């Protein structure tokens, strides 16, 4: 029997942006139900779209990497990428985009990840809205 891994499924979906977004949304609904409980579907879609946009700004282009970036946002915090050591990895031009997520877990200290978790209540999915509130 042929088995297709999640990474292979995402790679196939990469050709169709809509399918990629739907695949990410399906997994978010399955794996992060407690986080999105009570959040309207249209807002969850906006959160995912925002995550995809941010991932691409850091040069991530493969469906697996983009999806992984979005899942980290749900798992650790929506603005995890703002932590200085994490941002340094993501913005490092000498690290190929296909290695950036792996480097986050091998090169970023546990203390840096703890900093992200410590400020979690202050994080938002839509940081650009902060400017509008002022």
N, C-alpha and C positions, 0 to 999 in steps of 0.2 A: 504494500500500500504506500502510495506517495504521500509524504508529509511536507507541508509548506510551513516554514517558520514565520513568526510574526514579522521578522526583518524582511524576509522575502516577499511577504504580502505587501508590506509598506513600499518596498522597492517597485513592485508592480503598480501600486497605486500612484506613485510619483508622477506618472505620465498624465494623470487626471487630477487636477488640483481639488476639485469637488470631492472626489473619492478619498483623497488623502485627508481632507478636513473631516469628512464623515467618519472615517476610520478612527481618527484621533478622538472625535466626539464620542464614539461608541465605547472606546476604551476608558475615557474619562468617566463616562456614566457608570461603567462597570467597576472601575478600580478606585474612584474618588467620590463615591456616592455621598459620603458624609460631608465632604467639602462643598458639593454643589446642591445638597439637599435644600429645597425651597427656592433655588435660583431658576428663573425662567430659562427655557431652552434658548431663546434668542440671546440672552445675556451670556450663557455658556458658550454659544457660538462666537460672540464677540471676544470673550476671554481667549478662546482657542485661536481665533484670527490674530489677536494681538500677540500671542505667544509665537505664532508662526512668523509674523512680521519681525519681531525682535530677533528670533533665531536667524533669520535671513540677514539682518543687519550685521551679525557677527560672522557672516560668510558661510553659514551652514546651508547646504543645498540638498543633501540626500534626504529622502523621505524618512529614513530611519533616524538620522541626526535631528531633523526638525521635530519629529514626533518625540524623541527622547528629551529634547530641550523643553517642549511643552509639558511633558510629564514631570520633569524636575520642577517646573513652576508650580504645578499642583502639589507635588510632594513636599517641597522645601519652602517655597514661598514665591510669589509672583515676581518679585524684584531681586531674586537671588543673584542675578548677574551684575548688580550694582556693588556688591562686596568687592573691595579693591583687588584682592588676590585672585578671585574668580574672574573679574573683569580683565585682569592682566593676561590670564590664559586665553580668554575668548578673543581679545584684541591682538594677541601676539601673531604677527604676520609670518613668523618662522614655523608656526604650528599649522600643518595642513588642516583645513576645515574638517576633514574626515577623522581627525584624531583629537579634536578639541574636547568633545564630551568625555572621552576616555581620560584625557589629561586632567580634567576637572577632578576626577576621582583619584588620580595618582599623584598629582602635583599640588593640589590645594590642601592645606592643613585642616585637620579636624576642627581646630580652633576657628578657622575662617568660616567653616560651615556652621559652627555654633553661633557665630556672630549673626549669621543670616536668621537662624531660628530665634535668637534673642530679640530681634527687632520685628519679628513676624506680625505682631499686632499693628505696626505702623505701615506695613506694606500694602500696596494696592495693585490691582490689575491694570488700572488706567492712570499711571502717574502724570500723564499730560493734563489730566483734569485738575490737578492741584493748582496749576497756573491759572485756570479759569476761575477757581474759587476765590482767589485773592483780590 
